[in-house]
Amino acid sequence: MILTFFDQFSSPYLLGVPLIFLSMLLPALLLPMPNNRWITNRLSTLQLWTINMITKQLMTPLNKPGHKWAIILTPLMMLLLTINLLGLLPYTFTPTTQLSMNMALAFPLWLATLLTGLRNQPTTSLGHLLPEGTPTPLIPALIMIETISLLIRPLALGVRLTANLTAGHLLIQLISTATVTLLPVLPTISILTTMILLLLTILEVAVAMIQAYVFVLLLSLYLQENI
């Protein structure tokens, strides 16, 4: 059986069970159990602090009516963060490298922000399609350009997340393959590539966290335009 670099983007199975499901059980084990006290241990304190910090960062640009979206945006941020980081574990699969999943997350939420603006303030929402002070001959072209830029927002969200994670995974795969290949021939070069691989893995962890944050932050900015 000949494997390719893109085989890592297909979910591995063990006894018919996708391994990504097994890896996603790990965060579930870290969730605090029901208890009579608000804070039971340091882990619960860290979890509450992290959720509070994420919520504060996402809700800062929004006015008070937009704070009700925290119940959607904060769990989305935690979901993307968990999936992206778990996808870096061996023998697992990163669902967010699939454009279909990212579009399934981006399109409904983008459409919800757009419909919210059209319902609450239709004049202001439609006014974004035509900048103030536009010369009359340029009005049709600018309306068309702004409409296209508005409609490709969900596609940009999905493609950005997919491309960044896919590129990082492929680069790690290429360097790790080169490291194993060079080990019996050029051990010194193999050690250097191993060090590069470790640095790249740290960078990929940062990219996984940043891309999850950027995805949700852009959704909150789209929401800010419509409330």
N, C-alpha and C positions, 0 to 999 in steps of 0.2 A: 504494500500500500504506500503510495507516494503522497506525502503531505506537502501542502503549499503554505505560504505565509498567511494566506487568508483563511486557513482552516481554524485559526484561533478565534474567529468571529462566529463560529458555529458552536452552539452550547454542547459541552460534553455531558454524557449520560453515564450513570452508574446504576445498574440493575433497572434500567428504564426510568430512572428519576433524574431530572436535570440537576447538575451539581450547583447551579446558581441558587436553587431553592434551599439546598443544604447550607450554603454559605450565608444566605439571608436569615437563617435561624440564629446566627451568632448575635446580631444586634438585638433580636427579640429576647435573648437570654439576659441581656444587659438592662432591659427595661425594668423600672422599679415595680415591685409587687405591691398590691393593695395593702395599705397599712393605716392604722389610726393616726399616725403622725405624718405631718407634711414632708419632713425631711428625715430619712432613716439613716443615711450613711453619706460618705463623701462622694460616691458615684452619683447618687441622686442630686446632690448639690451641684456637681459638675454638669450633669444633664440639664438641670433647670437653668443654670447660668448660660450654657450654650444656646438653649432655645430662646432665652430672654434676649441675648445679644443679637441673635439672628433676626428675631422679630423687630427689635429696635432699629437695626440697620435697614430693614426692608420698609418699615413703616415711617421712617423719618421724612422722606420726600412727600408723603401723602398727607392730605388734610384729614380731619376727623372722620368724615363719612367713609373714607377709604380704609380705615382701620379694621372694618369688619372683614376685609379680604385677608387679614392675617391668618384666619382659620384655614385658608386654602394655600397661601403662599408659603407659610412656615413649614407645614408638613411636606409640601412639594420640594422645598429646599432640603429637608432632611432625607427625603426619599432619593433625590438625585445624588446627594452627598454619599449616602450609604451604598447605592448601586455603583457609583463610580469608583469608590475606594475598594469595595469587595471585588470588583472586576480585575484588580491588580493582583489578587491572590492566585497562586498556581491552581490549575485545573478548574478554573471557574470561567464565567462568561459575563461580558459586560453588555447588558441589554441596550444601554444608551449609545452603543456603537451602531445600532440599527436605526436608519432614518425613519422607518415606519413608526417605531415607538416614540421617537422625539417629536415627530409631526403629530402623533396622537395626543401628546401632552401640550404642544405649542398651539395648535390650531384652535381647539375649543376654548382655551383660556384667552387667547388673543381675540377671538370672536366675542367672548363674554365682555371683555373690556370695551370693545367697539360698540356692542349693543347697549352697554351701560351708558356710554356717552351719548348715543343717539336717542336714548330714552330720556335722560336727565337734562341734557343741554344740546339739543340737535343743532342749533345755530352755531355754537362754538365748535362743535365737532366737525361740522361741514366747513367751517371757516378755516380749518387747518389745511384744506385742500387748495386754498388760494391765499398766498401771502399778501399782506397789506401793502398798498402802493404799487401793485403790479401794473405795468403798461397794458392798455387794452389789447393790442395785437398779440400779446404773449399769454393772455388769459386761457384760451383753449389748450395750448401746449402745456402750461404749468399745471392746469387741473389734471390733465392726463398723466403727467409725470408724477405728481403727488399721489394720485390714485394708485398708480402702479407701485410706488414706494410703500404705500400703506398695505397693499395686498400681499407684497412679498415679505412682510415682517415675520409671519409664522414660518415661512420657508427659511428665512435667514436664521431664525432661532434654532430650528431643527438641524440645518446644515452646519452651523457653527459648532454645536455640541458634538455632532457626529464626526466632523472632520478633525477637530482637535483631539478627541479621544482615539480615533482610528489612527491618526498619524503617530501619536505617542506609542500606541501598542505595536505598530509596525516597526518603528525605530528600535524599540526594545527587542523585538524578535530578530531584527537584522543584526544588531550588535551582539546579542547572546549567541546567535548562530556563528558569527565570526569568531567569537571568543572560544567556543568549543572546537571549531575547525583549526584555529591557529595554535591550540594548546600543545599538540604533539610536534608541531613543526617549529613554531617560534614562541616559546613559552614566555619570553620577556614581553613581546607584543601582546600576548594573550592576557598577561597581568595588567597591562595598561588598559586594554579594552574592558577588562573586568572593573577597573576603577571608573572608567567612563560609564559603564553600565550601572554601577551603583549611584553615581551622580544623576544619571538619566532617570533612574527609578525614583529618586527623591523629587526630581523635577516633575515627573509624571504624577506623583501624589499631590503636589501643589497644583498642577493643571487640573486634576480631577476635582479638587475643592473649588478652585477659581471658576471653572466652567459651570459648576452647579450654582454658584453664587451669581454669576453673570446672567445665566438663563432666567433666574427668578427676578433679579434686579431689573432686567429689561422689561419683564412683564409688569413690574410695579411702576416703571416709568411710563409704559403705555397706558396703564391705569390712571396715572397722574394726569395725563392729557385729557381724560374723559370724565373726570369727576370734579 
